[in-house]
Amino acid sequence: MFGNMMGKLQEMQQKAEEVKKRLDTISVEAASSDNLIKVVCTANRKITNIEISEELLKDKEQLEDLVLTTVNKALEKAEKVNETEMQGVAKGMIPGM
């Protein structure tokens, strides 16, 4: 029984690592409400690109506010994808989760 449980645990760890690698290949994009800033990140919550409209370069305060808001929006989307993928691994390995 204990050996079977250890085998399941190792299998779950391996699947979790596979999911983490796959999450690096999933891109999530968020844009500010006026589309002046776009942020792209992986589902592992790593920012890969930020696009800023030339228009914003004249207003430092607005630029900073929009960057913060848009980055957080992208990271929230990435977190949801990450949680969904990791829950899929757990459900497949642990009955009743």
Biotite code that builds the C-alpha atoms (Angstrom):
import biotite.structure as struc

atoms = struc.array([
    struc.Atom([0.000, 0.000, 0.000], chain_id="A", res_id=1, res_name="MET", atom_name="CA", element="C"),
    struc.Atom([2.736, 2.462, 0.986], chain_id="A", res_id=2, res_name="PHE", atom_name="CA", element="C"),
    struc.Atom([4.757, 1.596, -2.128], chain_id="A", res_id=3, res_name="GLY", atom_name="CA", element="C"),
    struc.Atom([1.728, 2.228, -4.319], chain_id="A", res_id=4, res_name="ASN", atom_name="CA", element="C"),
    struc.Atom([1.191, 5.604, -2.643], chain_id="A", res_id=5, res_name="MET", atom_name="CA", element="C"),
    struc.Atom([4.848, 6.566, -3.205], chain_id="A", res_id=6, res_name="MET", atom_name="CA", element="C"),
    struc.Atom([4.553, 5.547, -6.843], chain_id="A", res_id=7, res_name="GLY", atom_name="CA", element="C"),
    struc.Atom([1.454, 7.739, -7.234], chain_id="A", res_id=8, res_name="LYS", atom_name="CA", element="C"),
    struc.Atom([3.243, 10.641, -5.549], chain_id="A", res_id=9, res_name="LEU", atom_name="CA", element="C"),
    struc.Atom([6.233, 10.341, -7.890], chain_id="A", res_id=10, res_name="GLN", atom_name="CA", element="C"),
    struc.Atom([3.915, 10.108, -10.885], chain_id="A", res_id=11, res_name="GLU", atom_name="CA", element="C"),
    struc.Atom([2.064, 13.217, -9.713], chain_id="A", res_id=12, res_name="MET", atom_name="CA", element="C"),
    struc.Atom([5.332, 15.122, -9.299], chain_id="A", res_id=13, res_name="GLN", atom_name="CA", element="C"),
    struc.Atom([6.394, 14.138, -12.813], chain_id="A", res_id=14, res_name="GLN", atom_name="CA", element="C"),
    struc.Atom([3.058, 15.233, -14.258], chain_id="A", res_id=15, res_name="LYS", atom_name="CA", element="C"),
    struc.Atom([3.259, 18.529, -12.353], chain_id="A", res_id=16, res_name="ALA", atom_name="CA", element="C"),
    struc.Atom([6.703, 19.185, -13.873], chain_id="A", res_id=17, res_name="GLU", atom_name="CA", element="C"),
    struc.Atom([5.323, 18.416, -17.340], chain_id="A", res_id=18, res_name="GLU", atom_name="CA", element="C"),
    struc.Atom([2.474, 20.864, -16.765], chain_id="A", res_id=19, res_name="VAL", atom_name="CA", element="C"),
    struc.Atom([4.913, 23.560, -15.593], chain_id="A", res_id=20, res_name="LYS", atom_name="CA", element="C"),
    struc.Atom([6.913, 23.133, -18.805], chain_id="A", res_id=21, res_name="LYS", atom_name="CA", element="C"),
    struc.Atom([3.720, 23.320, -20.855], chain_id="A", res_id=22, res_name="ARG", atom_name="CA", element="C"),
    struc.Atom([2.646, 26.468, -18.991], chain_id="A", res_id=23, res_name="LEU", atom_name="CA", element="C"),
    struc.Atom([5.822, 28.160, -20.261], chain_id="A", res_id=24, res_name="ASP", atom_name="CA", element="C"),
    struc.Atom([4.456, 27.703, -23.792], chain_id="A", res_id=25, res_name="THR", atom_name="CA", element="C"),
    struc.Atom([1.027, 29.223, -23.058], chain_id="A", res_id=26, res_name="ILE", atom_name="CA", element="C"),
    struc.Atom([0.804, 32.972, -23.618], chain_id="A", res_id=27, res_name="SER", atom_name="CA", element="C"),
    struc.Atom([-1.740, 35.202, -21.914], chain_id="A", res_id=28, res_name="VAL", atom_name="CA", element="C"),
    struc.Atom([-2.329, 38.782, -23.060], chain_id="A", res_id=29, res_name="GLU", atom_name="CA", element="C"),
    struc.Atom([-3.949, 41.714, -21.320], chain_id="A", res_id=30, res_name="ALA", atom_name="CA", element="C"),
    struc.Atom([-4.479, 45.254, -22.532], chain_id="A", res_id=31, res_name="ALA", atom_name="CA", element="C"),
    struc.Atom([-5.375, 48.462, -20.805], chain_id="A", res_id=32, res_name="SER", atom_name="CA", element="C"),
    struc.Atom([-8.973, 49.558, -21.304], chain_id="A", res_id=33, res_name="SER", atom_name="CA", element="C"),
    struc.Atom([-7.856, 52.068, -23.938], chain_id="A", res_id=34, res_name="ASP", atom_name="CA", element="C"),
    struc.Atom([-5.413, 49.583, -25.590], chain_id="A", res_id=35, res_name="ASN", atom_name="CA", element="C"),
    struc.Atom([-2.481, 51.925, -25.043], chain_id="A", res_id=36, res_name="LEU", atom_name="CA", element="C"),
    struc.Atom([-0.553, 49.187, -23.206], chain_id="A", res_id=37, res_name="ILE", atom_name="CA", element="C"),
    struc.Atom([-0.437, 45.459, -23.918], chain_id="A", res_id=38, res_name="LYS", atom_name="CA", element="C"),
    struc.Atom([1.274, 42.903, -21.701], chain_id="A", res_id=39, res_name="VAL", atom_name="CA", element="C"),
    struc.Atom([2.037, 39.303, -22.615], chain_id="A", res_id=40, res_name="VAL", atom_name="CA", element="C"),
    struc.Atom([3.106, 36.704, -20.076], chain_id="A", res_id=41, res_name="CYS", atom_name="CA", element="C"),
    struc.Atom([3.354, 32.944, -19.821], chain_id="A", res_id=42, res_name="THR", atom_name="CA", element="C"),
    struc.Atom([0.909, 30.928, -17.762], chain_id="A", res_id=43, res_name="ALA", atom_name="CA", element="C"),
    struc.Atom([3.836, 30.537, -15.354], chain_id="A", res_id=44, res_name="ASN", atom_name="CA", element="C"),
    struc.Atom([3.498, 34.273, -14.702], chain_id="A", res_id=45, res_name="ARG", atom_name="CA", element="C"),
    struc.Atom([6.632, 35.469, -16.482], chain_id="A", res_id=46, res_name="LYS", atom_name="CA", element="C"),
    struc.Atom([6.269, 38.722, -18.432], chain_id="A", res_id=47, res_name="ILE", atom_name="CA", element="C"),
    struc.Atom([7.514, 38.200, -22.004], chain_id="A", res_id=48, res_name="THR", atom_name="CA", element="C"),
    struc.Atom([6.485, 41.435, -23.721], chain_id="A", res_id=49, res_name="ASN", atom_name="CA", element="C"),
    struc.Atom([5.161, 44.906, -22.985], chain_id="A", res_id=50, res_name="ILE", atom_name="CA", element="C"),
    struc.Atom([3.951, 47.220, -25.756], chain_id="A", res_id=51, res_name="GLU", atom_name="CA", element="C"),
    struc.Atom([3.477, 50.908, -24.948], chain_id="A", res_id=52, res_name="ILE", atom_name="CA", element="C"),
    struc.Atom([1.807, 53.388, -27.250], chain_id="A", res_id=53, res_name="SER", atom_name="CA", element="C"),
    struc.Atom([3.898, 56.412, -28.236], chain_id="A", res_id=54, res_name="GLU", atom_name="CA", element="C"),
    struc.Atom([1.022, 58.560, -26.981], chain_id="A", res_id=55, res_name="GLU", atom_name="CA", element="C"),
    struc.Atom([1.751, 57.534, -23.375], chain_id="A", res_id=56, res_name="LEU", atom_name="CA", element="C"),
    struc.Atom([5.397, 58.530, -23.434], chain_id="A", res_id=57, res_name="LEU", atom_name="CA", element="C"),
    struc.Atom([4.366, 62.121, -22.828], chain_id="A", res_id=58, res_name="LYS", atom_name="CA", element="C"),
    struc.Atom([2.542, 61.385, -19.561], chain_id="A", res_id=59, res_name="ASP", atom_name="CA", element="C"),
    struc.Atom([4.775, 59.540, -17.069], chain_id="A", res_id=60, res_name="LYS", atom_name="CA", element="C"),
    struc.Atom([2.145, 59.241, -14.326], chain_id="A", res_id=61, res_name="GLU", atom_name="CA", element="C"),
    struc.Atom([-0.515, 57.810, -16.641], chain_id="A", res_id=62, res_name="GLN", atom_name="CA", element="C"),
    struc.Atom([2.073, 55.447, -18.136], chain_id="A", res_id=63, res_name="LEU", atom_name="CA", element="C"),
    struc.Atom([3.068, 54.126, -14.713], chain_id="A", res_id=64, res_name="GLU", atom_name="CA", element="C"),
    struc.Atom([-0.562, 53.631, -13.659], chain_id="A", res_id=65, res_name="ASP", atom_name="CA", element="C"),
    struc.Atom([-1.497, 51.817, -16.848], chain_id="A", res_id=66, res_name="LEU", atom_name="CA", element="C"),
    struc.Atom([1.588, 49.585, -16.746], chain_id="A", res_id=67, res_name="VAL", atom_name="CA", element="C"),
    struc.Atom([0.817, 48.499, -13.185], chain_id="A", res_id=68, res_name="LEU", atom_name="CA", element="C"),
    struc.Atom([-2.846, 47.856, -13.907], chain_id="A", res_id=69, res_name="THR", atom_name="CA", element="C"),
    struc.Atom([-2.217, 45.978, -17.138], chain_id="A", res_id=70, res_name="THR", atom_name="CA", element="C"),
    struc.Atom([0.626, 43.854, -15.768], chain_id="A", res_id=71, res_name="VAL", atom_name="CA", element="C"),
    struc.Atom([-1.550, 42.831, -12.818], chain_id="A", res_id=72, res_name="ASN", atom_name="CA", element="C"),
    struc.Atom([-4.402, 41.989, -15.182], chain_id="A", res_id=73, res_name="LYS", atom_name="CA", element="C"),
    struc.Atom([-2.109, 39.751, -17.263], chain_id="A", res_id=74, res_name="ALA", atom_name="CA", element="C"),
    struc.Atom([-0.744, 38.038, -14.157], chain_id="A", res_id=75, res_name="LEU", atom_name="CA", element="C"),
    struc.Atom([-4.277, 37.367, -12.869], chain_id="A", res_id=76, res_name="GLU", atom_name="CA", element="C"),
    struc.Atom([-5.187, 35.712, -16.184], chain_id="A", res_id=77, res_name="LYS", atom_name="CA", element="C"),
    struc.Atom([-1.989, 33.662, -16.063], chain_id="A", res_id=78, res_name="ALA", atom_name="CA", element="C"),
    struc.Atom([-2.741, 32.589, -12.495], chain_id="A", res_id=79, res_name="GLU", atom_name="CA", element="C"),
    struc.Atom([-6.187, 31.307, -13.521], chain_id="A", res_id=80, res_name="LYS", atom_name="CA", element="C"),
    struc.Atom([-4.697, 29.244, -16.361], chain_id="A", res_id=81, res_name="VAL", atom_name="CA", element="C"),
    struc.Atom([-1.975, 27.952, -14.037], chain_id="A", res_id=82, res_name="ASN", atom_name="CA", element="C"),
    struc.Atom([-4.467, 26.910, -11.340], chain_id="A", res_id=83, res_name="GLU", atom_name="CA", element="C"),
    struc.Atom([-6.713, 25.174, -13.863], chain_id="A", res_id=84, res_name="THR", atom_name="CA", element="C"),
    struc.Atom([-3.827, 23.194, -15.328], chain_id="A", res_id=85, res_name="GLU", atom_name="CA", element="C"),
    struc.Atom([-2.439, 22.178, -11.946], chain_id="A", res_id=86, res_name="MET", atom_name="CA", element="C"),
    struc.Atom([-5.891, 21.154, -10.681], chain_id="A", res_id=87, res_name="GLN", atom_name="CA", element="C"),
    struc.Atom([-6.169, 18.902, -13.717], chain_id="A", res_id=88, res_name="GLY", atom_name="CA", element="C"),
    struc.Atom([-3.025, 17.084, -12.638], chain_id="A", res_id=89, res_name="VAL", atom_name="CA", element="C"),
    struc.Atom([-4.248, 16.689, -9.063], chain_id="A", res_id=90, res_name="ALA", atom_name="CA", element="C"),
    struc.Atom([-7.692, 15.440, -10.110], chain_id="A", res_id=91, res_name="LYS", atom_name="CA", element="C"),
    struc.Atom([-6.131, 12.833, -12.370], chain_id="A", res_id=92, res_name="GLY", atom_name="CA", element="C"),
    struc.Atom([-3.921, 11.522, -9.605], chain_id="A", res_id=93, res_name="MET", atom_name="CA", element="C"),
    struc.Atom([-5.913, 11.872, -6.397], chain_id="A", res_id=94, res_name="ILE", atom_name="CA", element="C"),
    struc.Atom([-9.483, 10.583, -6.508], chain_id="A", res_id=95, res_name="PRO", atom_name="CA", element="C"),
    struc.Atom([-12.071, 12.778, -4.861], chain_id="A", res_id=96, res_name="GLY", atom_name="CA", element="C"),
    struc.Atom([-10.178, 16.067, -5.284], chain_id="A", res_id=97, res_name="MET", atom_name="CA", element="C"),
])
